C-alpha cells in the first residue's frame, strides 16, 4: 500500500460531538487540541470508528479508488485498536473490541 500522501492538518479526534451547525447554517469543527499533520483519510476513519460503523466505507466519497479504501480500512482498524486498548468510555471500548 502506498502511504506517500501529502500531510495535511487533521483534527485527529473527529466525532459527532465536535461537529456543530448553527441555526443559520454555519458549520464548525470544535476541539482542536489533538490536531496533527497526517493523511486526511485518518480523520475519516476516526469518524467511522466514532459513529460505530461496522464498515468505514460510508465516510468516503462515491467512486473512491481501491487504494483510498485500503488506507481507510487500515486507519479505521488502528483507531479501533486504540479504542479497544485505551478508551475510557466503556461503550466505545466494547464496540471496538466487538469489531476486531
C-alpha positions in Angstrom: 0.0 0.0 0.0 1.4 3.4 -0.9 1.2 5.7 2.0 3.1 8.5 0.3 0.4 11.2 0.8 0.9 14.9 1.3 0.4 15.6 5.1 -2.5 17.9 5.9 -3.8 19.4 9.1 -6.0 16.8 10.8 -8.5 17.3 13.6 -7.3 13.9 14.9 -10.4 13.4 17.1 -13.2 13.7 14.6 -16.5 12.6 16.2 -20.2 13.8 16.1 -19.8 15.9 19.3 -17.2 18.1 17.7 -19.4 18.9 14.6 -21.7 21.8 15.1 -24.2 23.5 12.9 -25.7 26.8 13.9 -29.4 27.7 13.3 -28.4 30.0 10.4 -26.5 27.1 8.7 -22.9 27.8 9.7 -20.8 24.7 10.3 -18.0 24.5 12.9 -15.5 21.8 13.9 -14.7 22.2 17.6 -11.9 20.9 20.0 -8.7 21.1 18.1 -6.4 20.2 21.0 -5.3 16.9 19.4 -4.6 18.4 15.9 -1.7 17.0 14.0 -0.4 16.7 10.4 -1.0 13.5 8.5 -3.1 11.6 6.0 -6.6 13.2 5.7 -8.2 9.7 5.4 -7.2 9.1 9.0 -9.8 11.7 10.2 -12.5 10.0 8.1 -11.5 6.6 9.6 -11.7 8.1 13.1 -15.2 9.4 12.4 -16.3 6.0 11.1 -15.0 4.5 14.4 -16.8 7.1 16.5 -20.0 6.6 14.5 -19.7 2.9 15.4 -19.9 1.9 11.8 -19.3 -1.8 11.1 -17.5 -0.8 7.9 -15.8 2.5 7.3 -16.6 2.9 3.6 -19.7 5.1 4.0 -17.5 8.0 5.1 -15.8 8.1 1.6 -17.0 9.9 -1.4 -18.7 7.8 -4.0 -16.1 6.5 -6.6 -13.1 6.5 -4.3 -10.3 4.2 -5.7 -9.3 0.9 -4.1 -6.0 2.4 -2.7 -8.1 5.0 -0.8 -10.4 2.3 0.6 -7.3 0.3 1.7 -5.9 3.3 3.6 -9.3 4.0 5.2 -9.6 0.4 6.3 -6.0 0.4 7.8 -6.6 3.7 9.7 -10.1 2.5 10.9 -8.6 -0.7 12.3 -5.8 1.3 14.0 -8.4 3.6 15.6 -10.4 0.6 16.8 -7.3 -1.0 18.2 -6.5 2.2 20.1 -10.1 2.4 21.3 -10.1 -1.2 22.5 -6.9 -0.7 24.4 -7.2 2.9 25.7 -10.8 4.2 25.6 -12.1 5.4 28.9 -15.7 5.2 27.8 -16.8 1.5 28.3 -19.3 1.7 25.4 -16.5 2.9 23.0 -14.2 0.2 24.3 -16.8 -2.6 24.0 -17.7 -1.5 20.4 -14.0 -1.6 19.3 -13.5 -5.0 20.9 -16.6 -6.4 19.2 -15.2 -5.5 15.7 -11.8 -6.9 16.0 
